[in-house]
Amino acid sequence: MSYNYAVDIIHCQDYSPLHDIALGSFIVQKASSASAKENRSLVWILGLAGFVSAADNWFVSPSLSAIAAGFGASVAEAGLVLTAYMLPYGFMQPLYGFFSDSRDKVRMLRLIVFGLALGTGGSALSGSLPALCVLRAATGFFAAGIIAVSLSLIGDRVPEAERQASVGKFMGIVFAGQGLSAGLGGVLTRYVSWRGAFFFFAATAIAAALLLQALPNGSAESHRPQSGFSGQCRLALFSPKGKVIFPMAFFAGFLLLGVYGYLGSFLHERAHLDYMQSGLVVMFYGFACLAVGARVGKLARRIGRKNVVSLGEGLALASTAILCASSLLQSWPLALLATVCLGAGYISVQSTLATMAFDVAGESRGLPSGLIGFGLFCGGGLGSAAGGRLLAAGGYQTVWVAFGIGIALLILVTRRLEF
């Protein structure tokens, strides 16, 4: 039925109330289709911005040796570049989330992504390692807001029934950036330079900022908090659901991102791949996040959120077991399978917890989203530090076994929780 035909029904001689119903149904279907299209566009545009924020950090890892050589420093000294980015990236997420609840989120995102582009471009021009660290800290300061504000915007604009699917797609794109950047950073550093890699990601950030211009502005008064930052934190953290999901986010980050942090070096040292080959294998973590993230919403509606979290944790446990086998056999195809399992498991857990965070503090969605990010990334940072100690004490097999035991305990706890 065409739109003109539907309207002409009103003027026909046989007009009846049934025609009202037909016309109303047709208009609702058209509106629903337009809304679904707008939601898909929203998720993909926000996803590109999130992609850049994740890639902007993780592409530096395979470039550390080149950065160190460029400044006449050791790799350990150049590693401060990663720390300089991650500290503000983790700690600023709750603050961005809190302020986004009383401001126009789209305008905030445009400013944040533009700041990210400037910081990344400035990093390419830095003349010393301390200057690079300062610029990376400034970049992390801006990048911290992208995920929290984007998740809050999805919570505002996407209907509840579609939120987990949208969050899964968004976070899948974000972690695709994390995985892809490991390989892309290695390729750019090898064939261009580490400065060229920074310029490339600065250009990508500019493209994301331009795409954000296509999103309509929102209301700056959408969810004005009733109390200050500390009051809202207490409301979220100590709500019945908050007591469950925020600690779970921390431990999931600690264990799953702790494993992820050593995949690249494991592939190089134990599977004997070069840096570029290792990066290309780690890219499949991002592919798994993207593929599974697009489907996790439907899976949650079918089997329930708790079972999705348990399934994700089970995939992560399988990943550590496969990595143990890969270490014994020195097999990179097994490590590839473990990487895919880890990516699928992580996005299943993360997207479910992020969706549940929308409901812990009434109409406030920005701060809970930021607290999820804070838990995941701070947990991941501490997990990486713990993994380093385990690696020094007993090698990669010790890392995989210890984290595997931790994930198994997390599964047992999850099965006993109610959420």
C-alpha positions, -999 to 999 in steps of 0.1 A, spaced: 0 0 0 14 34 -9 12 64 14 -10 83 -11 -34 54 -14 -37 53 24 -45 89 26 -71 87 -2 -91 61 19 -103 91 39 -120 106 8 -137 75 -6 -174 69 -3 -170 36 15 -151 52 44 -156 33 76 -138 31 111 -119 1 97 -102 25 74 -90 45 104 -75 14 118 -58 6 86 -44 41 82 -33 42 118 -15 9 116 2 20 84 15 52 99 27 34 130 46 9 109 62 38 89 72 56 121 85 24 136 106 17 105 120 52 105 128 50 142 146 17 138 167 32 109 176 62 131 186 39 160 209 19 136 225 51 124 230 63 159 247 31 170 270 31 140 280 68 143 286 64 181 304 31 174 329 48 151 337 74 178 341 45 203 362 26 178 386 55 177 388 59 215 397 22 219 420 20 189 438 52 199 451 35 230 458 -1 219 475 7 186 504 22 206 513 -12 221 530 -27 190 546 7 184 564 9 217 598 -4 204 597 22 176 588 50 199 615 41 223 641 40 195 629 73 182 635 90 215 666 70 226 647 55 255 641 19 267 609 1 260 601 2 298 604 40 297 583 43 266 557 22 284 548 53 304 529 64 272 503 37 279 500 46 316 496 83 308 466 75 286 449 48 307 449 67 340 427 96 329 408 72 306 396 51 335 391 77 362 373 103 341 345 80 329 322 84 359 326 122 359 318 124 322 288 102 328 276 123 357 278 156 338 262 141 306 230 136 326 224 173 327 238 184 294 233 179 257 251 146 251 256 150 214 273 184 218 295 169 245 305 141 222 314 165 194 337 184 218 352 152 232 360 136 198 374 169 185 397 170 216 407 134 210 417 143 174 438 173 185 456 152 212 463 124 188 476 147 161 497 166 186 512 133 198 525 127 162 544 160 164 558 156 199 595 163 202 603 143 234 591 114 254 578 136 283 559 158 258 544 127 243 533 115 277 516 148 285 498 148 251 487 112 257 473 121 291 454 149 275 441 126 248 430 100 274 412 128 293 390 134 262 387 98 251 373 88 285 340 104 279 332 87 246 320 54 258 302 66 289 283 94 271 276 72 241 261 45 263 240 71 281 228 85 248 218 50 236 199 46 269 180 78 262 171 73 226 167 35 221 136 17 233 141 -6 263 134 -38 243 162 -29 218 188 -15 242 209 -46 248 211 -53 211 222 -17 205 247 -18 234 261 -51 221 266 -36 186 281 -4 199 305 -22 222 313 -48 195 324 -19 173 344 -4 201 363 -36 209 367 -43 172 387 -10 173 407 -25 202 415 -57 183 420 -42 148 443 -14 161 468 -40 173 474 -52 138 469 -19 121 493 -1 144 519 -27 137 515 -24 99 516 14 100 546 15 122 564 -10 101 557 5 67 553 42 76 563 52 111 549 55 146 542 92 139 523 81 108 502 58 129 492 87 152 483 109 121 461 81 108 441 78 140 439 116 143 423 116 108 399 89 118 388 109 149 382 139 127 360 117 105 340 106 135 336 142 147 322 152 113 297 122 113 285 133 148 272 165 131 245 143 115 230 135 149 202 158 162 210 177 194 193 165 225 178 183 256 203 197 280 177 192 308 170 155 300 179 139 334 192 166 357 206 148 388 188 154 421 221 153 441 258 159 436 284 135 422 290 116 455 253 113 462 246 99 427 276 75 431 262 62 464 227 58 448 241 38 419 267 17 438 245 7 467 213 1 448 202 -36 448 213 -41 412 244 -19 416 258 -40 444 260 -68 419 269 -54 385 296 -29 394 318 -55 413 312 -79 385 324 -53 360 356 -49 380 363 -86 382 354 -92 346 378 -65 336 405 -78 359 403 -114 346 393 -111 310 412 -79 300 441 -92 321 443 -123 298 439 -101 267 468 -79 276 493 -107 272 480 -123 240 503 -103 217 535 -110 236 526 -147 240 521 -151 203 555 -135 197 575 -153 223 558 -187 225 542 -191 190 572 -174 173 552 -149 152 566 -116 143 550 -84 157 528 -78 126 516 -114 126 509 -113 163 489 -81 158 469 -97 130 459 -127 152 449 -104 180 426 -86 155 403 -116 157 394 -106 192 378 -75 177 361 -95 150 346 -118 176 334 -88 197 317 -72 166 301 -104 154 288 -116 188 279 -80 200 254 -77 172 236 -108 184 238 -107 222 206 -88 226 185 -115 209 203 -142 229 195 -124 262 158 -122 253 159 -160 246 179 -173 276 180 -144 300 208 -120 310 222 -141 338 227 -170 314 244 -147 288 269 -136 315 275 -172 325 280 -182 289 305 -153 283 325 -163 314 324 -199 302 339 -189 268 366 -169 287 374 -200 308 376 -221 276 400 -195 262 425 -199 291 423 -237 287 431 -234 250 459 -210 257 474 -236 281 473 -261 252 487 -236 228 516 -229 252 525 -266 254 522 -272 217 535 -238 206 506 -236 182 494 -202 169 461 -216 154 451 -227 189 459 -192 202 437 -178 174 408 -200 186 414 -188 222 415 -152 210 381 -156 194 366 -173 225 379 -145 247 364 -117 225 331 -135 223 331 -141 261 341 -105 270 315 -88 248 287 -111 262 296 -101 298 303 -64 292 273 -55 270 249 -73 295 263 -54 325 263 -21 306 226 -26 297 217 -34 332 234 -3 344 207 19 328 183 9 355 202 14 387 197 51 393 163 61 381 165 84 350 203 89 355 221 68 329 254 86 323 270 80 357 261 43 359 275 38 324 307 56 335 310 34 366 308 3 345 336 17 323 356 27 354 353 -9 368 362 -26 336 392 -5 327 406 -1 362 401 -38 367 418 -45 334 448 -23 344 452 -41 377 447 -74 360 475 -66 336 498 -56 365 489 -89 383 496 -108 350 530 -92 348 539 -105 382 526 -140 374 546 -139 341 578 -130 359 572 -157 385 563 -186 363 558 -178 326 527 -177 304 514 -211 316 512 -197 351 493 -166 338 467 -188 320 462 -212 349 458 -185 375 434 -164 355 415 -196 345 410 -204 382 398 -169 388 373 -171 360 360 -204 372 354 -189 406 336 -159 390 313 -184 372 304 -200 405 296 -167 421 275 -156 391 254 -186 393 245 -178 429 236 -142 423 202 -128 415 200 -102 388 
